[in-house]
Amino acid sequence: MRKKLASQIGFWASAFGAILVGAYLIVLVVHLLSEGFANPTSPFVQLAAGIVTFLEVPRAILLFTAIRYVNEGDSEVLGSLGISFILLFAATVGINRFVQLTVIQQSLPDVPADLVRFLPYGPGSVMFALEILGWGFFSSLAAACVAPLFSSSRLDKTIRWLFILYAIFSFMSVIGFATNTPISAGAFVAWGPILLALCILLTAYFRDINKQET
């Protein structure tokens, strides 16, 4: 019963993730075609990113909890570590995006000088540092922990390598941010195409488990 419930939660969390990431990628592509590589991005894109990322926080917790409970035995240790790191991700990113969607959004269009460092993408932004800590560091560790849990079927092995690639590309943002180099741009490969592919394949993964438990 526990495994069946976990597979159902994992299925819907993965499907919702595919919708979230897919919708944001569409917004981003439209922005790039119309405005190019403007930095910072337009207020609309920033708002869309804030909403999507805020919704990603509970979704990620549901997903990693589901991964933990569909894997039994010794592998539960890795699943529990994955949950621990994704909770740290949720705390840092959740705080960042809640501040953006409330305090900052209520201060627009003329943000007071004392709030500049709290802008999500402003120069010297404290909140952007939190974003990198959450996505770049904690979510990378969570992905690296659960990657070995996928090793049986061809689908499992594909998911495992996507988790590994996600961890590598996502961690690039930490290195790039710390060294102030363009290498951080590689992380958007993780948070875009790789994350979308993971969500789609994890939907199929949990669907198959659910069928087996029926």
N, C-alpha and C positions, 0 to 999 in steps of 0.2 A: 504493500500500500504506500509506504513512504517513497519508494523508488518511482512508483507511478505518478504520485503527486509532484515529485521533483521533475520528472520528465515533462509533465504538462506545464509547469511553471517555466521550465527552460525553453519549451517550444514557443510559448507566447512572448517571453522576454526576448528571444532571438528574432522572432518575426517583427516585433515592435522595433527592435534595434535596426533591422533592415529598412523599415519605413523611415525611421528618424534619420539615419545616415544618408539614405537615398534622397530624401527631401532636401537635406542640407547641401548635398553635392549639387543638386539641380540649381539651388539658389546661388551657390558659389560659382558655378559655370556661367550662369546668366550674368552675374556680376563681372566676371572676368571678361566676357565678350563685350560688355557695355562700357566698363570703366578701366579695364586692364588691371595691372598689378599695383593698384593703389594701396598705400600703407600709411595710416590705418585704413581699413575698409570702410565702406559707407555705414551710416548709423543703422540702416535696415539690416545689412548683413551682420553687424555686430549684435543687434537684437535677436536675429534668427539664431546666431551661434549661441547666445546666452540661453535662449529657451530650449534649444536642442540639447545643449550640454547639461542644463539643469534636469531635464527629463532623463538624460543618460545616467545620472547618479543612481536613482532607485532601480533602474533597469539593470545596471551592472551588478548591483547587490543581488537581485533576484537570479541573474544568470549564473554568477559564481556559486551561489548557494545551491542552485540546481545541479551544477557540475559536481559539487562536493557530494551530494546525496544520491546521485546515480552511480557513484563509484564507491565500492565497498572494499574492506580489507585494508592492506597497508597503504593503498593509494589515498585513503581518507586523510592522511597526514598532509599530502600535497594539496588536496582540496581545501583543507582547513587553512593552510598557509595562504592559498589564493584568496579566500574570503577575508583573511586578516589584512592583506595588502589592499584589496579592493575597498575595504572599509576606510582605510587611510586615504585612498583616492577620493572616496565619496565625501569625506570630511573637508579636505582641502578645496576640491573643485566646487562642492556644494556651497561653501562659504563664499568663494569667489563670485559665483554666478548669482547667488541670492543678493549680494551687495550690488552687483551690476543691475539686476532687474528691479531693485527697490530704490536704494539711496541714490545711485547714479541716474537711473531713469527719471526719478522725480526731480533731479537737478538740471536736466536738459532744458534748453540748449546751452545755457551759460553755466558751465560747471564752475563752482567756486575754486579758488586757487588751492585751498586746503584739501580738496578732493581729487586733484589731478593725479596723484600717485595711486588713487583707487580706481582710475579708469582701466577697463579690461585690457586695452592695448596701447595705453599712453606711454610716453618715454619715461623710463625709470619706474614703471608701474609695479607696485607691490603685488597687486592682484594677478598680474601676468606671471610673476614669479611663482605664485601659488598654483596657477594653472599648469605651469611646466613641472612643478613638483608632483602634482597629482597625476597628470597624464603621462609625463615623461618618465618619472621615477616609480611611483607606486603602481600604476597600471602595468608598467613593463614587468615589474617583479611578480605581479599577480598572474600575468600571462605566462611568464617563464615557469611558474610553479605548476600550473595546470596543464601545460603542454605535454608532459610525459604521460598524462592520463589517457591520451588518445593514441592508441598504438595497434589496435587489432585489425580493423578493416581498412580498405583503401580510403574510404571517407574519413575514418579516424586519423589516418596518417596525414592526409591533406590538411585537416584541421590542426594537427600538431605542428606542422611546418608553418602554417599561417600564424599560429600563436607565437612561434619562435621568431618569425619575421616581424611580427607586430612588436615584440619585445625589443628587437634590435633597432628597428627604425624609430620606434617611440623614444627609446633611450638616447637616440641621437639629439633629441631636443634638449636634453639635460647637458650634454657635452657642448652643444652649440651655444646654449644660453650662458653656461659658465665661462666659455672661452670667447664669447662674443663673435662667433664665426657663422657663416651661412649654412653650416652643416645641420643646423636645427631645422632647416626647411625640409629635410628628408623625413622628419617625423610626420608630416602631413600625408605621406604615403601610407603610414600606419593608421592614422586617424580617419582616412578617407577610403581608398579602394580596399586595403587589407581588412579594415574593420567591417566594411560592407560585405566582403566575401565571407568573413567569419560568421557574420550574422545569418547569412543565407544558408551556409553549410551546417551551422549549429541547429537551425530550424529543422533541416532534414535529419540530423543526428538524433535530436530529441523525439522527432516524429517516429523514427524507427524503434527507439526504446519504448515509447508509449504503445506501439503496436505489439511489441513482444510481451508487455505487461498486461495486455488486455485478455 
